[in-house]
Amino acid sequence: MKLVDTQDLGSCDESRGGSSPFIRTINVLGFFLYLFLENTLKASGISSVIDHILDNFFLIQKNVDDVSELYWFVIHEVERSLIQKAFYLADRNKRRTAKILGISRNTLNAKIKALKIDVS
């Protein structure tokens, strides 16, 4: 079973919108995530996966001063992905999605709107 679809990772070239160093770095992080998840998630858990990804991010980041708002970027991306996956698992039912996530339906709707998640 593949945990990540390699088609979704994008590439680091200019034609895919990877012109900024930050975007190229995020694309590389996606590739690290793909490799790491394929081999270790089952055994080590999400926390160690995140630690490994961040270690690699800072290892390949040549100038940390070029990175801004990394915290919010990561939080929003994780939230977006989590909501999308839960929505899929709940057969696109918002009530069930909210229950899976342990949040109210109003909170779910607010997050869907704020994160611009397509639920149509």
N, C-alpha and C positions, 0 to 999 in steps of 0.2 A: 504494500500500500504506500503510495506517495503522499506525503503530508503537504507538499507545496508543489504547485504547478509551475514548472520552469518557464512557461509562456508568460506568466504574470510578473516575472522578475525584471523584465526589460533588459536593456543593455546600457553600456556606459558611453555610447557614441552620441555625437551631436544630433543625429537625425531622430533620436528618440527623446529629445528634450533634455538630455543630460549635459547641458552646456556649463552649468555652474559646478564648482568643485563640491559643493554640498550635495547636489543631486547625484553626481557621479559617486560620491561616497555612500550615499543611501542605496544606490543600485548595487554597489559592491557589498554592502551590508546584507542586502536581500539575498545575494548569492551565498554569502557565508551562512545566513540563516537556513537556506535550502540545504546546504551540505551538512550543517550541524544537526538539523532536525531529522534528516534522513537516517542519521546514525545513532543519535543519543537521547532523543526526547523520551522514549519509552523507559529507559533505564534511569535517567537522572532528574527529570522533572523540569518544569518551566523556569524556575528560578535560576538554575544553572545554565539553561539555554540563554536566558537574558544576559547573565554575567559574561558568558562566552562571546556573545554578539557585541556587547559593549567593549569588552577587551579588544576585540578585533577592530572595532570602529576607531578607538583611540590609537591603536597601533598603526593603522593605515592613514589616519588623519595627519597630514603633514603640519598643519598650523591650526591648533585648537582655537585660536582667536578668530578664525573664519566661521566657526560654528556659533550660531545664535539660536536661542529658543529651542534647543534640543529637547528639553524636558517636555514642553507642550507638543512638539512634533511627535515624539514617541508616544505620549499619552493618547493623543488623538488618533494616531495610526492603530494602536492596540485596541482602543475603544471601538473604532470603526470596524476593524476586523472581527472583534468579538461579537458585536451586534449583528453584523452580516452573517456570521456563521451560526449564531443562535437563531436568527430569523429563518435561515435555511433549515436548520434542524427542527424548528417548530412549524414547518410547512407553511411559512410566510404568515403565521398567525401572531399578531402583536401581543395578545393576552398571554399566550403560551411562551412567546419570546421573553416577555417581562418576567414571567415566573422562572424560566430557566436562568435568567440573569440575576434574579433576586432584587428587582427594582419595580417600581410602580409603572403602570402603563403610561401615565402622564410623564414620568421621567424618561421613559423609553422614547416617547414621541418628541420630547424636547431634544434629546440627544440625536435622534434621527434628523431632526430639522437642523440643529447646530452643526452636525458633521456632514450634512448634505448627502445622506445615504438614500439611494434610490430604492424605494420599497414598492414600486408599481409593478 
